[in-house]
């Protein structure tokens, strides 16, 4: 009965409910081998222990590993799972030793390499984590999550040009995702050079063309237009002062509209900010 309930939990589509899985698994352990796919059940129970007090369920975790190792001796998948178990216990040296051993056996083991990134990051070594992630991305350039992770690490390390590179890779993967344009624009704005500010303005504008309700991009566009607005129209130049001024005015107008139903103090704050950006007295 407990095994049937456990199977239903593991097969369910209601999300990961580790505490309930572990509670039922405690009773079902003697009969799990009778399930249609006991090996998958053992694996999922081990993963559930990662979300809980590891020591409290250590005995059950080890029993699951024993079953998997007996059925799949020298399995790379089981060894990766062991590495993750070491991570859950905070045993970084054992986890790293496991992943290094896997990579010695197969230098193309992408999962082991990504787990090393997690270990370095958990230890606070963001520089080595980023270096390892860059190695991974050279061989796996289509991993969107890895590019997002690399962008975040670069931002945290204040490697802004590299962060823009990562975000532009994401834009290539998903050219209609307004979030990527907005984030890239924000990093370009942070760089604060004449070229980066101009590109930031264009990226904010693109984000708004994809999602007109993106208030964050509206703020960015207003601020970038303000900072890139030439003092006067220059003949033969690549900047049109009138066009940028129109863009700034439109962004400020749209910001005020976005707060029409907000409390009066919010409306006043936005009006004060937009007046300052437009240099109104």
C-alpha positions as CSV (number, residue, x, y, z in Angstrom):
1,X,0.0,0.0,0.0
2,X,2.8,2.4,1.0
3,X,4.7,1.5,-2.2
4,X,1.7,2.2,-4.4
5,X,1.3,5.6,-2.7
6,X,4.9,6.4,-3.2
7,X,4.7,5.5,-6.9
8,X,1.7,7.9,-7.2
9,X,3.7,10.6,-5.5
10,X,6.8,10.1,-7.7
11,X,4.7,10.0,-10.9
12,X,2.6,13.0,-9.9
13,X,2.6,16.3,-11.8
14,X,1.9,18.6,-8.7
15,X,5.5,19.5,-8.3
16,X,8.3,18.3,-6.0
17,X,7.0,17.4,-2.5
18,X,10.1,16.0,-0.9
19,X,8.9,15.9,2.7
20,X,5.9,13.8,1.8
21,X,8.0,11.6,-0.5
22,X,10.4,10.9,2.3
23,X,7.6,10.3,4.8
24,X,6.0,7.6,2.6
25,X,9.3,6.2,1.5
26,X,10.3,5.5,5.1
27,X,7.4,3.0,5.2
28,X,7.7,1.8,1.6
29,X,11.4,0.9,1.6
30,X,11.0,-2.9,2.0
31,X,8.6,-3.1,-0.9
32,X,10.1,-0.6,-3.4
33,X,11.8,-3.4,-5.4
34,X,8.3,-4.6,-6.3
35,X,7.5,-1.4,-8.2
36,X,7.6,-1.4,-12.0
37,X,10.6,0.9,-12.0
38,X,12.3,0.7,-8.5
39,X,15.5,2.2,-9.8
40,X,13.9,5.5,-10.7
41,X,12.2,5.5,-7.3
42,X,15.4,5.0,-5.5
43,X,17.0,7.9,-7.4
44,X,14.1,10.2,-6.7
45,X,14.1,9.4,-3.0
46,X,17.8,10.3,-2.9
47,X,17.1,13.6,-4.6
48,X,14.3,14.2,-2.1
49,X,16.8,13.9,0.8
50,X,18.8,16.8,-0.7
51,X,15.8,19.1,0.2
52,X,15.7,17.9,3.8
53,X,17.8,17.4,6.9
54,X,20.4,15.1,5.2
55,X,21.6,13.5,8.4
56,X,18.0,12.7,9.4
57,X,17.5,10.6,6.3
58,X,21.1,9.5,5.9
59,X,20.3,5.8,6.5
60,X,17.6,5.7,3.9
61,X,19.8,7.6,1.4
62,X,22.6,5.1,1.9
63,X,20.1,2.1,1.4
64,X,19.0,3.6,-1.9
65,X,22.6,4.0,-3.0
66,X,23.3,0.4,-2.1
67,X,20.4,-0.8,-4.2
68,X,21.5,1.4,-7.2
69,X,25.1,0.4,-7.0
70,X,24.2,-3.3,-6.8
71,X,22.1,-3.0,-9.9
72,X,24.3,-0.6,-11.8
73,X,27.9,-1.1,-10.7
74,X,30.3,1.7,-11.8
75,X,27.4,3.7,-13.2
76,X,28.4,7.3,-14.0
77,X,24.9,8.5,-13.3
78,X,25.0,7.0,-9.8
79,X,28.4,8.5,-9.1
80,X,27.1,12.0,-10.2
81,X,24.3,11.4,-7.7
82,X,26.8,10.6,-5.0
83,X,28.6,13.8,-5.8
84,X,25.4,15.7,-5.3
85,X,24.8,13.9,-2.0
86,X,28.3,15.1,-0.8
87,X,27.3,18.7,-1.8
88,X,24.0,18.4,0.2
89,X,26.1,17.5,3.2
90,X,28.5,20.4,2.6
91,X,31.4,18.0,2.0
92,X,32.9,20.0,-0.9
93,X,36.2,18.1,-1.0
94,X,34.5,14.8,-1.5
95,X,32.1,16.3,-4.1
96,X,35.0,17.8,-6.0
97,X,36.9,14.5,-5.9
98,X,33.9,12.7,-7.3
99,X,33.4,15.1,-10.2
100,X,37.1,15.3,-11.0
101,X,37.2,11.5,-11.1
102,X,34.2,11.5,-13.5
103,X,35.9,14.1,-15.8
104,X,39.1,12.0,-15.8
105,X,37.1,9.1,-17.1
106,X,35.1,11.2,-19.5
107,X,36.3,14.8,-20.2
108,X,33.0,15.5,-22.0
109,X,30.9,14.9,-18.9
110,X,28.9,18.1,-19.0
111,X,26.9,17.4,-15.9
112,X,30.0,16.8,-13.8
113,X,31.5,20.0,-15.1
114,X,28.4,22.0,-14.2
115,X,28.3,20.5,-10.8
116,X,31.9,21.7,-10.2
117,X,30.6,25.2,-11.0
118,X,28.0,24.8,-8.2
119,X,30.7,23.6,-5.8
120,X,33.0,26.6,-6.5
121,X,30.0,28.9,-6.1
122,X,28.9,27.4,-2.9
123,X,32.4,27.9,-1.5
124,X,32.3,31.6,-2.6
125,X,34.9,31.2,-5.3
126,X,33.0,33.0,-8.0
127,X,36.0,33.6,-10.2
128,X,36.9,29.9,-10.6
129,X,33.1,29.1,-10.9
130,X,33.0,31.5,-13.9
131,X,36.2,30.1,-15.4
132,X,34.8,26.6,-15.2
133,X,31.4,27.7,-16.6
134,X,33.2,29.3,-19.6
135,X,35.0,26.0,-20.3
136,X,31.6,24.3,-20.3
137,X,30.1,26.9,-22.6
138,X,32.8,26.4,-25.2
139,X,31.6,22.8,-25.7
140,X,27.9,23.4,-25.0
141,X,27.1,26.8,-26.5
142,X,23.3,26.1,-26.8
143,X,22.8,25.8,-23.1
144,X,20.6,28.9,-22.4
145,X,20.6,28.4,-18.6
146,X,24.4,28.3,-18.6
147,X,24.5,31.6,-20.5
148,X,22.1,33.1,-17.9
149,X,24.2,31.8,-15.1
150,X,27.4,33.2,-16.7
151,X,25.7,36.6,-17.2
152,X,24.8,36.7,-13.5
153,X,28.3,35.7,-12.4
154,X,29.9,38.3,-14.6
155,X,27.6,41.0,-13.2
156,X,28.4,39.9,-9.6
157,X,32.1,40.1,-10.4
158,X,31.5,43.5,-12.2
159,X,32.8,42.1,-15.5
160,X,30.2,44.1,-17.3
161,X,31.4,43.8,-20.9
162,X,31.5,40.0,-20.5
163,X,28.0,40.1,-19.0
164,X,26.8,41.9,-22.1
165,X,28.3,39.3,-24.3
166,X,26.5,36.5,-22.4
167,X,23.2,38.4,-22.6
168,X,23.6,39.0,-26.4
169,X,24.1,35.3,-26.8
170,X,20.7,34.9,-25.0
171,X,19.2,37.4,-27.4
172,X,20.5,35.3,-30.3
173,X,18.8,32.2,-28.8
174,X,15.6,34.0,-28.1
175,X,15.3,37.3,-30.1
176,X,11.7,38.0,-29.0
177,X,12.4,37.9,-25.3
178,X,12.1,41.4,-23.9
179,X,13.7,40.5,-20.6
180,X,17.1,39.8,-22.2
181,X,17.0,43.1,-24.0
182,X,16.1,44.9,-20.8
183,X,18.9,43.2,-18.8
184,X,21.5,43.8,-21.5
185,X,20.5,47.5,-21.7
186,X,20.8,47.8,-17.9
187,X,24.3,46.4,-18.0
188,X,25.3,48.7,-20.9
189,X,23.9,51.7,-19.0
190,X,26.0,50.7,-16.0
191,X,29.2,50.7,-18.2
192,X,28.3,54.4,-18.9
193,X,30.4,55.0,-22.0
194,X,29.0,57.1,-24.9
195,X,28.8,53.9,-27.1
196,X,27.3,51.7,-24.4
197,X,24.7,54.3,-23.4
198,X,23.6,54.7,-27.1
199,X,23.3,50.9,-27.4
200,X,21.4,50.7,-24.1
201,X,18.9,53.2,-25.4
202,X,18.3,51.1,-28.5
203,X,18.0,47.9,-26.4
204,X,15.5,49.5,-24.0
205,X,13.5,50.7,-27.1
206,X,13.6,47.2,-28.5
207,X,12.4,45.7,-25.2
208,X,9.4,48.1,-25.3
209,X,8.6,47.3,-28.9
210,X,8.3,43.6,-27.8
211,X,6.5,44.4,-24.6
212,X,5.0,47.9,-24.3
213,X,4.0,47.2,-20.7
214,X,7.6,46.8,-19.6
215,X,7.8,49.7,-17.1
216,X,11.4,48.8,-16.2
217,X,12.4,49.3,-19.8
218,X,10.5,52.6,-19.8
219,X,12.5,53.9,-16.9
220,X,15.7,52.8,-18.6
221,X,14.7,54.3,-22.0
222,X,14.0,57.7,-20.3
223,X,17.3,57.7,-18.4
224,X,19.3,56.5,-21.4
225,X,17.7,59.0,-23.7
226,X,18.4,61.8,-21.2
227,X,22.1,60.9,-21.0
228,X,22.6,60.5,-24.8
229,X,20.6,63.6,-25.8
230,X,23.0,65.9,-27.7
231,X,23.0,69.5,-26.5
232,X,22.1,70.6,-30.0
233,X,21.4,69.1,-33.4
234,X,24.7,68.4,-35.2
235,X,24.8,68.3,-39.0
236,X,26.3,65.2,-40.5
237,X,26.4,63.5,-37.1
238,X,25.1,60.1,-36.2
239,X,22.9,61.5,-33.5
240,X,19.7,63.4,-34.2
241,X,19.0,65.6,-31.2
242,X,15.3,66.1,-32.2
243,X,14.7,62.4,-32.4
244,X,16.3,61.6,-29.1
245,X,14.4,64.5,-27.5
246,X,11.2,63.0,-28.9
247,X,12.1,59.6,-27.6
248,X,12.8,61.0,-24.1
249,X,9.4,62.9,-24.2
250,X,7.5,59.8,-25.3
251,X,9.2,57.7,-22.6
252,X,8.4,60.2,-19.9
253,X,4.8,60.5,-21.1
254,X,4.3,56.7,-21.0
255,X,5.8,56.5,-17.5
256,X,3.3,59.1,-16.3
257,X,0.5,57.1,-17.9
258,X,1.7,53.9,-16.3
259,X,1.2,55.5,-12.9
260,X,-2.2,57.1,-13.5
261,X,-3.9,54.7,-11.1
262,X,-1.1,54.8,-8.5
263,X,-1.4,56.7,-5.2
264,X,-0.9,60.5,-5.5
265,X,2.6,60.4,-3.9
266,X,3.8,57.9,-6.5
267,X,2.4,60.0,-9.3
268,X,4.1,63.1,-7.9
269,X,7.4,61.2,-7.6
270,X,7.3,60.0,-11.2
271,X,6.3,63.5,-12.4
272,X,9.2,65.0,-10.5
273,X,11.6,62.5,-12.0
274,X,10.4,62.9,-15.6
275,X,10.4,66.7,-15.3
276,X,14.1,66.5,-14.2
277,X,15.0,64.2,-17.1
278,X,13.3,66.6,-19.6
279,X,15.0,69.5,-17.9
280,X,11.7,71.2,-17.2
281,X,11.7,74.1,-14.8
